């Protein structure tokens, strides 16, 4: 996981399934109250839950904090994000 001399690093911290703090975030691709799709240094990450919303966002620092009830976290398969199938193509290969 080394790219141009830089080590990729990501931390995911969750507190009681209600607060999620993620570092290494490059971009917020899409979000709503039930699902977030984040581009991170370690790949595309989906977060599913209920009443999800952004508590804090700093793309300059690569940090995102999400509040709500978290049901699932999953990384998408490598290469899936490069295909131009749109959001549903990324999620349901």
N, C-alpha and C positions, 0 to 999 in steps of 0.2 A: 504494500500500500504506500509506496513512495513515488511521488511525482515531482520531477524537476527539483530534487533535493528537499522537498517539503513532505513531512510525514502527515498523512491524513489522520485527523483525530475527531472523535465525536463522543459526547456524553449525553446520556438520556437519563434524567432523574424523574421519578414519579412519586408523588406523595398521596397515599390513600386513594388512588385512582381518580383524584379530583384536580390535581395540579401536575402538569407535565412541563419540564424544562429541558430544552434540547439545544445543544451547541453544534457547531459545524454546519449550520444551515446556510445554503447558498441562495435559495429562492423559495417563496411560497407560490406554488403552481396554481392551486385552487383551494378553496375552503368554503364550508357552510357549517351549519350547526350539528351535522352528523358525520362529517368527514373532512380531513385535511390531507393534501398531497404536498409534501415538501421535497425539494431537491436538496440533498445533503452531500457532504464530502464522501460519504460512504454509500451513496446511491439514493434512489427515490424511496421515500418513507411515507406510508399511509397511516393515518390515525383515525380510528372509527370510534364513535361514542354518541352521547346525547348532550344537548345544550353546550356544545363546544364553542369556545370563542377565544380570541387572542387576548391575553392579559398584557403581554409585553412583546415587542418586536424590534430587533435591531439587526438588520442585515449587514450593517457595517461590521458589527462584532460577531455575526453569525449566530445570534441567540434568538430563540422563540420560546415564549411561555404560553401554554394553552390551559384554560380552565374548562371544567365540565366533567361529566362522567365518562371515563375512558373504558372502552370495551376491548379494543385490539390495536396493536402496533404491528406493522409488517413492512419489510423491505421488498420492493419489486425486483424481479429477476434482472440480472445484468443484461443490457442490450434492449430491454423492453422500452426504455424511455427514448431510445434513438429512433424508433419507428414512428412514422407520422399517421398514427391511427386515432389521434385525439385522446382525450382523457379516458374514455371507456376502453379503448384499445390498450392503453397502458395498464389499466386495472384488471381487465379480463382477457388476457392473452389466450 
